[in-house]
Amino acid sequence: MTTDSVAAEPSSRAGRSRTNRLPAGFAAALQAAGAAAKRGLGDAILAELVQVRASQINRCAFCLDMHLALARKAGESEQRLDLLNSWAETEGYYTPRERAALALTESVTLLTESYVPDEVYEEAARHFDEPELAHLIALITVINTWNRLMVARRIAPGGKPW
């Protein structure tokens, strides 16, 4: 490991490239779960902000490329997308509801560092009714799964994901 902030890229084993295969039906199941979560949340822009933020944390270039484009298509501003990585320090750019969703996104995405703090969950519960909160958590879980699938297989932006 280097002392630089970016770790050295590990070499592929014996020159073998990584697979871009997924088990039969797996991608379709994840796509269906993500679509259901987005529908239940009922806010296309918020859904994209959540997916972009999780993808930033997980350093998933494939998902960032996709969800930034979808956020723009849904009408999200360049400025808010540019500032999303530092949403907690940017008062006035995100609504309290969006801030609660982004805090929950970070807590669920970073589970290896701790549990989802009660205050983060309770703040989200103040802004989302129970079905919306269930859909939000499902969406966060699905994007984290996609991030891990793409990062583990090093699928590049615009690459063939399966």
BANUPA-450130 format. One record per atom (N, C-alpha, C): residue number from 1; residue in three letters; atom name; x, y, z. Coordinates in Angstrom, 3 decimals. Example, Ala and Ser with C-alpha at 12.3 -4.5 7.8 and 13.67 -1.06 7.14 Angstrom:
% residues 2
(atom 1,"ALA","N",(13.190,-5.690,7.800))
(atom 1,"ALA","CA",(12.300,-4.500,7.800))
(atom 1,"ALA","C",(13.200,-3.300,7.800))
(atom 2,"SER","N",(12.850,-2.250,7.080))
(atom 2,"SER","CA",(13.670,-1.060,7.140))
(atom 2,"SER","C",(12.900,0.030,7.870))
% end
This chain:
% residues 162
(atom 1,"MET","N",(0.860,-1.181,0.000))
(atom 1,"MET","CA",(0.000,0.000,0.000))
(atom 1,"MET","C",(0.893,1.226,0.000))
(atom 2,"THR","N",(0.530,2.174,-0.803))
(atom 2,"THR","CA",(1.296,3.406,-0.883))
(atom 2,"THR","C",(0.784,4.396,0.149))
(atom 3,"THR","N",(1.541,5.442,0.364))
(atom 3,"THR","CA",(1.085,6.488,1.286))
(atom 3,"THR","C",(0.233,7.523,0.581))
(atom 4,"ASP","N",(0.131,7.415,-0.741))
(atom 4,"ASP","CA",(-0.730,8.319,-1.495))
(atom 4,"ASP","C",(-2.180,8.071,-1.128))
(atom 5,"SER","N",(-3.032,9.065,-1.448))
(atom 5,"SER","CA",(-4.447,8.924,-1.139))
(atom 5,"SER","C",(-5.142,7.938,-2.069))
(atom 6,"VAL","N",(-4.517,7.587,-3.191))
(atom 6,"VAL","CA",(-5.093,6.620,-4.112))
(atom 6,"VAL","C",(-4.253,5.354,-4.045))
(atom 7,"ALA","N",(-4.898,4.241,-3.732))
(atom 7,"ALA","CA",(-4.188,2.975,-3.616))
(atom 7,"ALA","C",(-3.746,2.494,-4.988))
(atom 8,"ALA","N",(-2.645,1.766,-5.007))
(atom 8,"ALA","CA",(-2.153,1.204,-6.259))
(atom 8,"ALA","C",(-3.160,0.204,-6.806))
(atom 9,"GLU","N",(-3.313,0.180,-8.106))
(atom 9,"GLU","CA",(-4.243,-0.729,-8.782))
(atom 9,"GLU","C",(-3.679,-2.148,-8.722))
(atom 10,"PRO","N",(-4.419,-3.101,-8.151))
(atom 10,"PRO","CA",(-3.920,-4.475,-8.124))
(atom 10,"PRO","C",(-3.918,-5.068,-9.532))
(atom 11,"SER","N",(-2.944,-5.891,-9.809))
(atom 11,"SER","CA",(-2.884,-6.503,-11.136))
(atom 11,"SER","C",(-3.835,-7.691,-11.191))
(atom 12,"SER","N",(-4.336,-7.979,-12.397))
(atom 12,"SER","CA",(-5.233,-9.116,-12.535))
(atom 12,"SER","C",(-4.436,-10.401,-12.408))
(atom 13,"ARG","N",(-5.067,-11.434,-11.930))
(atom 13,"ARG","CA",(-4.419,-12.709,-11.661))
(atom 13,"ARG","C",(-4.019,-13.388,-12.957))
(atom 14,"ALA","N",(-2.748,-13.675,-13.112))
(atom 14,"ALA","CA",(-2.199,-14.421,-14.245))
(atom 14,"ALA","C",(-2.678,-13.875,-15.585))
(atom 15,"GLY","N",(-2.834,-12.555,-15.678))
(atom 15,"GLY","CA",(-3.231,-11.952,-16.937))
(atom 15,"GLY","C",(-4.687,-12.178,-17.316))
(atom 16,"ARG","N",(-5.421,-12.828,-16.457))
(atom 16,"ARG","CA",(-6.826,-13.126,-16.746))
(atom 16,"ARG","C",(-7.684,-11.897,-16.489))
(atom 17,"SER","N",(-8.553,-11.564,-17.428))
(atom 17,"SER","CA",(-9.432,-10.417,-17.231))
(atom 17,"SER","C",(-10.573,-10.804,-16.286))
(atom 18,"ARG","N",(-11.185,-9.793,-15.711))
(atom 18,"ARG","CA",(-12.301,-10.028,-14.807))
(atom 18,"ARG","C",(-13.557,-10.326,-15.602))
(atom 19,"THR","N",(-14.426,-11.073,-14.993))
(atom 19,"THR","CA",(-15.665,-11.441,-15.675))
(atom 19,"THR","C",(-16.636,-10.266,-15.705))
(atom 20,"ASN","N",(-17.450,-10.223,-16.727))
(atom 20,"ASN","CA",(-18.551,-9.282,-16.711))
(atom 20,"ASN","C",(-19.871,-10.054,-16.686))
(atom 21,"ARG","N",(-19.807,-11.327,-16.346))
(atom 21,"ARG","CA",(-21.003,-12.159,-16.245))
(atom 21,"ARG","C",(-21.672,-12.001,-14.889))
(atom 22,"LEU","N",(-22.981,-12.174,-14.918))
(atom 22,"LEU","CA",(-23.774,-12.263,-13.697))
(atom 22,"LEU","C",(-24.620,-13.520,-13.799))
(atom 23,"PRO","N",(-25.002,-14.114,-12.668))
(atom 23,"PRO","CA",(-25.857,-15.299,-12.736))
(atom 23,"PRO","C",(-27.156,-15.000,-13.487))
(atom 24,"ALA","N",(-27.674,-16.011,-14.147))
(atom 24,"ALA","CA",(-28.915,-15.860,-14.927))
(atom 24,"ALA","C",(-30.018,-15.259,-14.058))
(atom 25,"GLY","N",(-30.650,-14.227,-14.584))
(atom 25,"GLY","CA",(-31.775,-13.593,-13.890))
(atom 25,"GLY","C",(-31.395,-12.598,-12.814))
(atom 26,"PHE","N",(-30.123,-12.530,-12.457))
(atom 26,"PHE","CA",(-29.703,-11.670,-11.342))
(atom 26,"PHE","C",(-29.861,-10.193,-11.685))
(atom 27,"ALA","N",(-29.381,-9.786,-12.852))
(atom 27,"ALA","CA",(-29.494,-8.380,-13.253))
(atom 27,"ALA","C",(-30.957,-7.975,-13.362))
(atom 28,"ALA","N",(-31.784,-8.825,-13.946))
(atom 28,"ALA","CA",(-33.207,-8.508,-14.092))
(atom 28,"ALA","C",(-33.872,-8.359,-12.724))
(atom 29,"ALA","N",(-33.499,-9.199,-11.782))
(atom 29,"ALA","CA",(-34.071,-9.109,-10.435))
(atom 29,"ALA","C",(-33.664,-7.801,-9.754))
(atom 30,"LEU","N",(-32.404,-7.423,-9.894))
(atom 30,"LEU","CA",(-31.949,-6.159,-9.305))
(atom 30,"LEU","C",(-32.600,-4.963,-9.987))
(atom 31,"GLN","N",(-32.740,-5.028,-11.305))
(atom 31,"GLN","CA",(-33.402,-3.946,-12.027))
(atom 31,"GLN","C",(-34.854,-3.802,-11.566))
(atom 32,"ALA","N",(-35.535,-4.921,-11.388))
(atom 32,"ALA","CA",(-36.927,-4.883,-10.934))
(atom 32,"ALA","C",(-37.017,-4.327,-9.512))
(atom 33,"ALA","N",(-36.099,-4.726,-8.647))
(atom 33,"ALA","CA",(-36.096,-4.217,-7.270))
(atom 33,"ALA","C",(-35.839,-2.714,-7.253))
(atom 34,"GLY","N",(-34.891,-2.258,-8.058))
(atom 34,"GLY","CA",(-34.602,-0.824,-8.133))
(atom 34,"GLY","C",(-35.777,-0.029,-8.672))
(atom 35,"ALA","N",(-36.420,-0.554,-9.707))
(atom 35,"ALA","CA",(-37.577,0.135,-10.294))
(atom 35,"ALA","C",(-38.721,0.226,-9.287))
(atom 36,"ALA","N",(-38.958,-0.844,-8.546))
(atom 36,"ALA","CA",(-40.021,-0.835,-7.531))
(atom 36,"ALA","C",(-39.710,0.167,-6.429))
(atom 37,"ALA","N",(-38.452,0.221,-6.010))
(atom 37,"ALA","CA",(-38.056,1.159,-4.957))
(atom 37,"ALA","C",(-38.233,2.603,-5.430))
(atom 38,"LYS","N",(-37.841,2.888,-6.660))
(atom 38,"LYS","CA",(-37.999,4.245,-7.211))
(atom 38,"LYS","C",(-39.468,4.628,-7.310))
(atom 39,"ARG","N",(-40.295,3.707,-7.812))
(atom 39,"ARG","CA",(-41.736,3.990,-7.910))
(atom 39,"ARG","C",(-42.318,4.287,-6.538))
(atom 40,"GLY","N",(-41.976,3.486,-5.559))
(atom 40,"GLY","CA",(-42.506,3.665,-4.212))
(atom 40,"GLY","C",(-42.026,4.937,-3.548))
(atom 41,"LEU","N",(-40.831,5.377,-3.897))
(atom 41,"LEU","CA",(-40.307,6.626,-3.353))
(atom 41,"LEU","C",(-41.033,7.808,-3.986))
(atom 42,"GLY","N",(-41.337,7.698,-5.267))
(atom 42,"GLY","CA",(-42.147,8.704,-5.942))
(atom 42,"GLY","C",(-41.472,10.034,-6.222))
(atom 43,"ASP","N",(-40.158,10.081,-6.227))
(atom 43,"ASP","CA",(-39.419,11.318,-6.471))
(atom 43,"ASP","C",(-38.178,10.960,-7.287))
(atom 44,"ALA","N",(-38.267,11.138,-8.607))
(atom 44,"ALA","CA",(-37.194,10.715,-9.507))
(atom 44,"ALA","C",(-35.872,11.413,-9.219))
(atom 45,"ILE","N",(-35.926,12.704,-8.932))
(atom 45,"ILE","CA",(-34.674,13.436,-8.670))
(atom 45,"ILE","C",(-34.038,12.966,-7.369))
(atom 46,"LEU","N",(-34.828,12.813,-6.325))
(atom 46,"LEU","CA",(-34.277,12.317,-5.064))
(atom 46,"LEU","C",(-33.678,10.926,-5.247))
(atom 47,"ALA","N",(-34.355,10.077,-6.001))
(atom 47,"ALA","CA",(-33.830,8.730,-6.250))
(atom 47,"ALA","C",(-32.458,8.807,-6.904))
(atom 48,"GLU","N",(-32.290,9.708,-7.855))
(atom 48,"GLU","CA",(-30.994,9.833,-8.528))
(atom 48,"GLU","C",(-29.937,10.435,-7.606))
(atom 49,"LEU","N",(-30.319,11.421,-6.793))
(atom 49,"LEU","CA",(-29.351,11.987,-5.830))
(atom 49,"LEU","C",(-28.832,10.899,-4.891))
(atom 50,"VAL","N",(-29.720,10.075,-4.398))
(atom 50,"VAL","CA",(-29.341,8.984,-3.494))
(atom 50,"VAL","C",(-28.391,8.018,-4.199))
(atom 51,"GLN","N",(-28.714,7.669,-5.439))
(atom 51,"GLN","CA",(-27.885,6.714,-6.169))
(atom 51,"GLN","C",(-26.527,7.308,-6.540))
(atom 52,"VAL","N",(-26.501,8.585,-6.870))
(atom 52,"VAL","CA",(-25.220,9.238,-7.152))
(atom 52,"VAL","C",(-24.379,9.277,-5.882))
(atom 53,"ARG","N",(-24.986,9.658,-4.753))
(atom 53,"ARG","CA",(-24.208,9.778,-3.515))
(atom 53,"ARG","C",(-23.616,8.435,-3.098))
(atom 54,"ALA","N",(-24.400,7.375,-3.136))
(atom 54,"ALA","CA",(-23.860,6.056,-2.785))
(atom 54,"ALA","C",(-22.738,5.670,-3.749))
(atom 55,"SER","N",(-22.915,5.972,-5.014))
(atom 55,"SER","CA",(-21.895,5.633,-6.019))
(atom 55,"SER","C",(-20.621,6.444,-5.834))
(atom 56,"GLN","N",(-20.750,7.693,-5.360))
(atom 56,"GLN","CA",(-19.562,8.481,-5.030))
(atom 56,"GLN","C",(-18.787,7.814,-3.895))
(atom 57,"ILE","N",(-19.499,7.442,-2.849))
(atom 57,"ILE","CA",(-18.856,6.818,-1.690))
(atom 57,"ILE","C",(-18.162,5.519,-2.094))
(atom 58,"ASN","N",(-18.828,4.726,-2.916))
(atom 58,"ASN","CA",(-18.303,3.421,-3.324))
(atom 58,"ASN","C",(-17.344,3.496,-4.512))
(atom 59,"ARG","N",(-17.153,4.709,-5.046))
(atom 59,"ARG","CA",(-16.231,4.931,-6.159))
(atom 59,"ARG","C",(-16.573,4.069,-7.364))
(atom 60,"CYS","N",(-17.863,4.040,-7.693))
(atom 60,"CYS","CA",(-18.335,3.252,-8.832))
(atom 60,"CYS","C",(-18.512,4.158,-10.045))
(atom 61,"ALA","N",(-17.525,4.159,-10.920))
(atom 61,"ALA","CA",(-17.553,5.031,-12.095))
(atom 61,"ALA","C",(-18.716,4.687,-13.030))
(atom 62,"PHE","N",(-18.996,3.400,-13.203))
(atom 62,"PHE","CA",(-20.082,2.992,-14.082))
(atom 62,"PHE","C",(-21.409,3.577,-13.586))
(atom 63,"CYS","N",(-21.714,3.398,-12.298))
(atom 63,"CYS","CA",(-22.985,3.875,-11.743))
(atom 63,"CYS","C",(-23.032,5.396,-11.676))
(atom 64,"LEU","N",(-21.909,6.045,-11.378))
(atom 64,"LEU","CA",(-21.871,7.509,-11.395))
(atom 64,"LEU","C",(-22.216,8.043,-12.770))
(atom 65,"ASP","N",(-21.597,7.500,-13.784))
(atom 65,"ASP","CA",(-21.861,7.919,-15.155))
(atom 65,"ASP","C",(-23.349,7.768,-15.483))
(atom 66,"MET","N",(-23.911,6.641,-15.165))
(atom 66,"MET","CA",(-25.312,6.372,-15.464))
(atom 66,"MET","C",(-26.252,7.286,-14.693))
(atom 67,"HIS","N",(-26.060,7.388,-13.371))
(atom 67,"HIS","CA",(-27.022,8.120,-12.545))
(atom 67,"HIS","C",(-26.852,9.637,-12.618))
(atom 68,"LEU","N",(-25.669,10.114,-12.931))
(atom 68,"LEU","CA",(-25.531,11.547,-13.203))
(atom 68,"LEU","C",(-26.301,11.922,-14.461))
(atom 69,"ALA","N",(-26.203,11.096,-15.482))
(atom 69,"ALA","CA",(-26.952,11.354,-16.722))
(atom 69,"ALA","C",(-28.459,11.299,-16.462))
(atom 70,"LEU","N",(-28.905,10.316,-15.686))
(atom 70,"LEU","CA",(-30.336,10.203,-15.376))
(atom 70,"LEU","C",(-30.819,11.383,-14.528))
(atom 71,"ALA","N",(-29.970,11.846,-13.612))
(atom 71,"ALA","CA",(-30.337,13.003,-12.784))
(atom 71,"ALA","C",(-30.502,14.246,-13.658))
(atom 72,"ARG","N",(-29.584,14.449,-14.581))
(atom 72,"ARG","CA",(-29.688,15.591,-15.502))
(atom 72,"ARG","C",(-30.954,15.483,-16.342))
(atom 73,"LYS","N",(-31.225,14.287,-16.834))
(atom 73,"LYS","CA",(-32.413,14.065,-17.653))
(atom 73,"LYS","C",(-33.694,14.336,-16.859))
(atom 74,"ALA","N",(-33.668,14.043,-15.553))
(atom 74,"ALA","CA",(-34.834,14.285,-14.691))
(atom 74,"ALA","C",(-34.970,15.758,-14.315))
(atom 75,"GLY","N",(-33.970,16.574,-14.663))
(atom 75,"GLY","CA",(-34.056,18.006,-14.410))
(atom 75,"GLY","C",(-33.177,18.524,-13.284))
(atom 76,"GLU","N",(-32.301,17.688,-12.748))
(atom 76,"GLU","CA",(-31.417,18.138,-11.666))
(atom 76,"GLU","C",(-30.391,19.123,-12.214))
(atom 77,"SER","N",(-30.047,20.127,-11.398))
(atom 77,"SER","CA",(-29.099,21.155,-11.833))
(atom 77,"SER","C",(-27.654,20.671,-11.709))
(atom 78,"GLU","N",(-26.822,21.221,-12.583))
(atom 78,"GLU","CA",(-25.391,20.911,-12.543))
(atom 78,"GLU","C",(-24.782,21.331,-11.209))
(atom 79,"GLN","N",(-25.213,22.478,-10.699))
(atom 79,"GLN","CA",(-24.637,22.977,-9.448))
(atom 79,"GLN","C",(-24.897,22.011,-8.298))
(atom 80,"ARG","N",(-26.126,21.532,-8.171))
(atom 80,"ARG","CA",(-26.427,20.594,-7.079))
(atom 80,"ARG","C",(-25.693,19.272,-7.275))
(atom 81,"LEU","N",(-25.543,18.832,-8.503))
(atom 81,"LEU","CA",(-24.779,17.609,-8.744))
(atom 81,"LEU","C",(-23.306,17.825,-8.414))
(atom 82,"ASP","N",(-22.776,18.995,-8.767))
(atom 82,"ASP","CA",(-21.379,19.309,-8.455))
(atom 82,"ASP","C",(-21.125,19.338,-6.950))
(atom 83,"LEU","N",(-22.116,19.799,-6.186))
(atom 83,"LEU","CA",(-21.947,19.961,-4.738))
(atom 83,"LEU","C",(-22.367,18.735,-3.932))
(atom 84,"LEU","N",(-22.894,17.725,-4.587))
(atom 84,"LEU","CA",(-23.457,16.581,-3.861))
(atom 84,"LEU","C",(-22.452,15.894,-2.957))
(atom 85,"ASN","N",(-21.212,15.825,-3.367))
(atom 85,"ASN","CA",(-20.194,15.157,-2.537))
(atom 85,"ASN","C",(-19.990,15.861,-1.194))
(atom 86,"SER","N",(-20.376,17.135,-1.119))
(atom 86,"SER","CA",(-20.249,17.888,0.132))
(atom 86,"SER","C",(-21.598,18.457,0.567))
(atom 87,"TRP","N",(-22.666,17.706,0.359))
(atom 87,"TRP","CA",(-24.024,18.165,0.651))
(atom 87,"TRP","C",(-24.174,18.636,2.090))
(atom 88,"ALA","N",(-23.503,18.007,3.034))
(atom 88,"ALA","CA",(-23.679,18.347,4.454))
(atom 88,"ALA","C",(-23.154,19.744,4.774))
(atom 89,"GLU","N",(-22.227,20.252,3.962))
(atom 89,"GLU","CA",(-21.645,21.575,4.181))
(atom 89,"GLU","C",(-22.301,22.655,3.323))
(atom 90,"THR","N",(-23.311,22.305,2.569))
(atom 90,"THR","CA",(-23.904,23.253,1.628))
(atom 90,"THR","C",(-25.343,23.561,2.016))
(atom 91,"GLU","N",(-25.498,24.396,3.028))
(atom 91,"GLU","CA",(-26.830,24.821,3.477))
(atom 91,"GLU","C",(-27.549,25.549,2.355))
(atom 92,"GLY","N",(-28.832,25.279,2.208))
(atom 92,"GLY","CA",(-29.646,25.986,1.244))
(atom 92,"GLY","C",(-29.705,25.368,-0.142))
(atom 93,"TYR","N",(-28.898,24.363,-0.411))
(atom 93,"TYR","CA",(-28.908,23.738,-1.730))
(atom 93,"TYR","C",(-29.809,22.501,-1.784))
(atom 94,"TYR","N",(-29.999,21.846,-0.662))
(atom 94,"TYR","CA",(-30.796,20.626,-0.598))
(atom 94,"TYR","C",(-31.876,20.824,0.455))
(atom 95,"THR","N",(-33.055,20.305,0.180))
(atom 95,"THR","CA",(-34.165,20.434,1.121))
(atom 95,"THR","C",(-33.898,19.586,2.363))
(atom 96,"PRO","N",(-34.598,19.861,3.465))
(atom 96,"PRO","CA",(-34.445,19.000,4.640))
(atom 96,"PRO","C",(-34.754,17.528,4.335))
(atom 97,"ARG","N",(-35.725,17.290,3.479))
(atom 97,"ARG","CA",(-36.074,15.909,3.094))
(atom 97,"ARG","C",(-34.911,15.255,2.340))
(atom 98,"GLU","N",(-34.330,15.991,1.407))
(atom 98,"GLU","CA",(-33.185,15.461,0.664))
(atom 98,"GLU","C",(-31.997,15.234,1.589))
(atom 99,"ARG","N",(-31.762,16.154,2.497))
(atom 99,"ARG","CA",(-30.644,16.017,3.438))
(atom 99,"ARG","C",(-30.823,14.779,4.325))
(atom 100,"ALA","N",(-32.060,14.535,4.753))
(atom 100,"ALA","CA",(-32.330,13.343,5.565))
(atom 100,"ALA","C",(-32.063,12.073,4.748))
(atom 101,"ALA","N",(-32.483,12.079,3.482))
(atom 101,"ALA","CA",(-32.249,10.918,2.617))
(atom 101,"ALA","C",(-30.758,10.714,2.361))
(atom 102,"LEU","N",(-30.023,11.792,2.156))
(atom 102,"LEU","CA",(-28.587,11.682,1.909))
(atom 102,"LEU","C",(-27.837,11.203,3.148))
(atom 103,"ALA","N",(-28.241,11.668,4.313))
(atom 103,"ALA","CA",(-27.620,11.189,5.556))
(atom 103,"ALA","C",(-27.878,9.695,5.743))
(atom 104,"LEU","N",(-29.108,9.274,5.467))
(atom 104,"LEU","CA",(-29.429,7.847,5.569))
(atom 104,"LEU","C",(-28.634,7.054,4.538))
(atom 105,"THR","N",(-28.504,7.582,3.343))
(atom 105,"THR","CA",(-27.721,6.920,2.298))
(atom 105,"THR","C",(-26.287,6.693,2.767))
(atom 106,"GLU","N",(-25.686,7.714,3.333))
(atom 106,"GLU","CA",(-24.309,7.569,3.809))
(atom 106,"GLU","C",(-24.212,6.547,4.935))
(atom 107,"SER","N",(-25.153,6.575,5.860))
(atom 107,"SER","CA",(-25.102,5.637,6.986))
(atom 107,"SER","C",(-25.287,4.198,6.538))
(atom 108,"VAL","N",(-26.214,3.953,5.617))
(atom 108,"VAL","CA",(-26.435,2.587,5.134))
(atom 108,"VAL","C",(-25.250,2.141,4.275))
(atom 109,"THR","N",(-24.715,3.026,3.465))
(atom 109,"THR","CA",(-23.590,2.688,2.588))
(atom 109,"THR","C",(-22.337,2.381,3.386))
(atom 110,"LEU","N",(-22.138,3.065,4.495))
(atom 110,"LEU","CA",(-20.922,2.911,5.295))
(atom 110,"LEU","C",(-21.151,2.038,6.526))
(atom 111,"LEU","N",(-21.936,0.990,6.403))
(atom 111,"LEU","CA",(-22.240,0.121,7.540))
(atom 111,"LEU","C",(-21.011,-0.494,8.184))
(atom 112,"THR","N",(-19.934,-0.668,7.437))
(atom 112,"THR","CA",(-18.734,-1.264,8.021))
(atom 112,"THR","C",(-18.102,-0.352,9.068))
(atom 113,"GLU","N",(-18.451,0.936,9.052))
(atom 113,"GLU","CA",(-17.891,1.870,10.026))
(atom 113,"GLU","C",(-18.709,1.932,11.316))
(atom 114,"SER","N",(-20.016,1.663,11.231))
(atom 114,"SER","CA",(-20.876,1.628,12.422))
(atom 114,"SER","C",(-22.279,1.238,11.994))
(atom 115,"TYR","N",(-23.200,1.317,12.922))
(atom 115,"TYR","CA",(-24.603,1.075,12.614))
(atom 115,"TYR","C",(-25.215,2.357,12.062))
(atom 116,"VAL","N",(-26.457,2.245,11.574))
(atom 116,"VAL","CA",(-27.182,3.455,11.193))
(atom 116,"VAL","C",(-27.572,4.130,12.508))
(atom 117,"PRO","N",(-27.058,5.329,12.777))
(atom 117,"PRO","CA",(-27.378,6.000,14.040))
(atom 117,"PRO","C",(-28.882,6.278,14.170))
(atom 118,"ASP","N",(-29.387,6.139,15.379))
(atom 118,"ASP","CA",(-30.816,6.380,15.631))
(atom 118,"ASP","C",(-31.236,7.760,15.155))
(atom 119,"GLU","N",(-30.401,8.771,15.404))
(atom 119,"GLU","CA",(-30.795,10.138,15.023))
(atom 119,"GLU","C",(-30.897,10.291,13.507))
(atom 120,"VAL","N",(-30.084,9.575,12.751))
(atom 120,"VAL","CA",(-30.159,9.624,11.288))
(atom 120,"VAL","C",(-31.453,8.962,10.818))
(atom 121,"TYR","N",(-31.753,7.800,11.383))
(atom 121,"TYR","CA",(-32.976,7.092,11.016))
(atom 121,"TYR","C",(-34.214,7.904,11.404))
(atom 122,"GLU","N",(-34.206,8.454,12.616))
(atom 122,"GLU","CA",(-35.355,9.231,13.091))
(atom 122,"GLU","C",(-35.575,10.488,12.250))
(atom 123,"GLU","N",(-34.506,11.132,11.812))
(atom 123,"GLU","CA",(-34.651,12.304,10.949))
(atom 123,"GLU","C",(-35.274,11.903,9.614))
(atom 124,"ALA","N",(-34.836,10.793,9.057))
(atom 124,"ALA","CA",(-35.440,10.303,7.812))
(atom 124,"ALA","C",(-36.914,9.972,8.039))
(atom 125,"ALA","N",(-37.222,9.367,9.161))
(atom 125,"ALA","CA",(-38.620,9.004,9.456))
(atom 125,"ALA","C",(-39.505,10.237,9.629))
(atom 126,"ARG","N",(-38.929,11.369,9.983))
(atom 126,"ARG","CA",(-39.708,12.626,10.066))
(atom 126,"ARG","C",(-40.107,13.145,8.683))
(atom 127,"HIS","N",(-39.343,12.798,7.670))
(atom 127,"HIS","CA",(-39.563,13.327,6.323))
(atom 127,"HIS","C",(-40.215,12.332,5.360))
(atom 128,"PHE","N",(-40.225,11.068,5.726))
(atom 128,"PHE","CA",(-40.776,10.031,4.866))
(atom 128,"PHE","C",(-41.760,9.195,5.666))
(atom 129,"ASP","N",(-42.924,8.920,5.074))
(atom 129,"ASP","CA",(-43.835,8.014,5.770))
(atom 129,"ASP","C",(-43.242,6.600,5.703))
(atom 130,"GLU","N",(-43.859,5.669,6.405))
(atom 130,"GLU","CA",(-43.276,4.334,6.523))
(atom 130,"GLU","C",(-43.066,3.638,5.172))
(atom 131,"PRO","N",(-44.057,3.650,4.259))
(atom 131,"PRO","CA",(-43.798,3.024,2.953))
(atom 131,"PRO","C",(-42.691,3.729,2.156))
(atom 132,"GLU","N",(-42.648,5.057,2.196))
(atom 132,"GLU","CA",(-41.585,5.784,1.491))
(atom 132,"GLU","C",(-40.212,5.444,2.079))
(atom 133,"LEU","N",(-40.149,5.361,3.397))
(atom 133,"LEU","CA",(-38.882,5.042,4.062))
(atom 133,"LEU","C",(-38.425,3.627,3.685))
(atom 134,"ALA","N",(-39.362,2.710,3.622))
(atom 134,"ALA","CA",(-39.024,1.345,3.200))
(atom 134,"ALA","C",(-38.479,1.339,1.780))
(atom 135,"HIS","N",(-39.101,2.113,0.898))
(atom 135,"HIS","CA",(-38.625,2.192,-0.485))
(atom 135,"HIS","C",(-37.267,2.885,-0.572))
(atom 136,"LEU","N",(-37.059,3.910,0.237))
(atom 136,"LEU","CA",(-35.765,4.597,0.258))
(atom 136,"LEU","C",(-34.653,3.642,0.691))
(atom 137,"ILE","N",(-34.892,2.907,1.758))
(atom 137,"ILE","CA",(-33.878,1.949,2.233))
(atom 137,"ILE","C",(-33.635,0.866,1.183))
(atom 138,"ALA","N",(-34.702,0.411,0.535))
(atom 138,"ALA","CA",(-34.537,-0.583,-0.536))
(atom 138,"ALA","C",(-33.697,-0.019,-1.677))
(atom 139,"LEU","N",(-33.956,1.232,-2.065))
(atom 139,"LEU","CA",(-33.190,1.862,-3.143))
(atom 139,"LEU","C",(-31.716,1.979,-2.766))
(atom 140,"ILE","N",(-31.442,2.386,-1.544))
(atom 140,"ILE","CA",(-30.051,2.499,-1.080))
(atom 140,"ILE","C",(-29.377,1.131,-1.122))
(atom 141,"THR","N",(-30.085,0.112,-0.712))
(atom 141,"THR","CA",(-29.535,-1.245,-0.708))
(atom 141,"THR","C",(-29.258,-1.728,-2.132))
(atom 142,"VAL","N",(-30.183,-1.475,-3.041))
(atom 142,"VAL","CA",(-30.009,-1.909,-4.435))
(atom 142,"VAL","C",(-28.818,-1.199,-5.080))
(atom 143,"ILE","N",(-28.693,0.121,-4.910))
(atom 143,"ILE","CA",(-27.574,0.811,-5.549))
(atom 143,"ILE","C",(-26.242,0.363,-4.954))
(atom 144,"ASN","N",(-26.217,0.067,-3.669))
(atom 144,"ASN","CA",(-24.981,-0.453,-3.084))
(atom 144,"ASN","C",(-24.623,-1.809,-3.670))
(atom 145,"THR","N",(-25.614,-2.635,-3.955))
(atom 145,"THR","CA",(-25.355,-3.926,-4.592))
(atom 145,"THR","C",(-24.804,-3.719,-6.000))
(atom 146,"TRP","N",(-25.449,-2.834,-6.779))
(atom 146,"TRP","CA",(-24.938,-2.530,-8.117))
(atom 146,"TRP","C",(-23.517,-1.988,-8.050))
(atom 147,"ASN","N",(-23.255,-1.071,-7.118))
(atom 147,"ASN","CA",(-21.909,-0.507,-6.991))
(atom 147,"ASN","C",(-20.883,-1.606,-6.764))
(atom 148,"ARG","N",(-21.178,-2.516,-5.874))
(atom 148,"ARG","CA",(-20.230,-3.577,-5.561))
(atom 148,"ARG","C",(-20.035,-4.518,-6.751))
(atom 149,"LEU","N",(-21.108,-4.799,-7.466))
(atom 149,"LEU","CA",(-20.988,-5.651,-8.652))
(atom 149,"LEU","C",(-20.117,-5.001,-9.722))
(atom 150,"MET","N",(-20.285,-3.721,-9.935))
(atom 150,"MET","CA",(-19.530,-3.045,-10.985))
(atom 150,"MET","C",(-18.078,-2.807,-10.576))
(atom 151,"VAL","N",(-17.852,-2.406,-9.332))
(atom 151,"VAL","CA",(-16.495,-2.149,-8.863))
(atom 151,"VAL","C",(-15.689,-3.453,-8.805))
(atom 152,"ALA","N",(-16.280,-4.510,-8.288))
(atom 152,"ALA","CA",(-15.565,-5.787,-8.173))
(atom 152,"ALA","C",(-15.133,-6.316,-9.536))
(atom 153,"ARG","N",(-15.926,-6.037,-10.554))
(atom 153,"ARG","CA",(-15.623,-6.523,-11.896))
(atom 153,"ARG","C",(-14.965,-5.464,-12.762))
(atom 154,"ARG","N",(-14.751,-4.262,-12.191))
(atom 154,"ARG","CA",(-14.128,-3.129,-12.886))
(atom 154,"ARG","C",(-14.812,-2.815,-14.215))
(atom 155,"ILE","N",(-16.122,-2.667,-14.143))
(atom 155,"ILE","CA",(-16.879,-2.304,-15.336))
(atom 155,"ILE","C",(-16.757,-0.787,-15.507))
(atom 156,"ALA","N",(-16.212,-0.359,-16.617))
(atom 156,"ALA","CA",(-15.964,1.061,-16.887))
(atom 156,"ALA","C",(-17.247,1.758,-17.321))
(atom 157,"PRO","N",(-17.297,3.090,-17.170))
(atom 157,"PRO","CA",(-18.458,3.827,-17.675))
(atom 157,"PRO","C",(-18.717,3.486,-19.133))
(atom 158,"GLY","N",(-19.976,3.212,-19.428))
(atom 158,"GLY","CA",(-20.341,2.845,-20.792))
(atom 158,"GLY","C",(-19.973,1.421,-21.172))
(atom 159,"GLY","N",(-19.359,0.694,-20.234))
(atom 159,"GLY","CA",(-18.957,-0.687,-20.513))
(atom 159,"GLY","C",(-20.140,-1.634,-20.501))
(atom 160,"LYS","N",(-19.896,-2.863,-20.903))
(atom 160,"LYS","CA",(-20.942,-3.889,-20.917))
(atom 160,"LYS","C",(-21.032,-4.487,-19.517))
(atom 161,"PRO","N",(-22.141,-4.230,-18.798))
(atom 161,"PRO","CA",(-22.227,-4.679,-17.411))
(atom 161,"PRO","C",(-22.527,-6.157,-17.220))
(atom 162,"TRP","N",(-23.052,-6.845,-18.235))
(atom 162,"TRP","CA",(-23.305,-8.281,-18.132))
(atom 162,"TRP","C",(-23.446,-8.892,-19.492))
% end
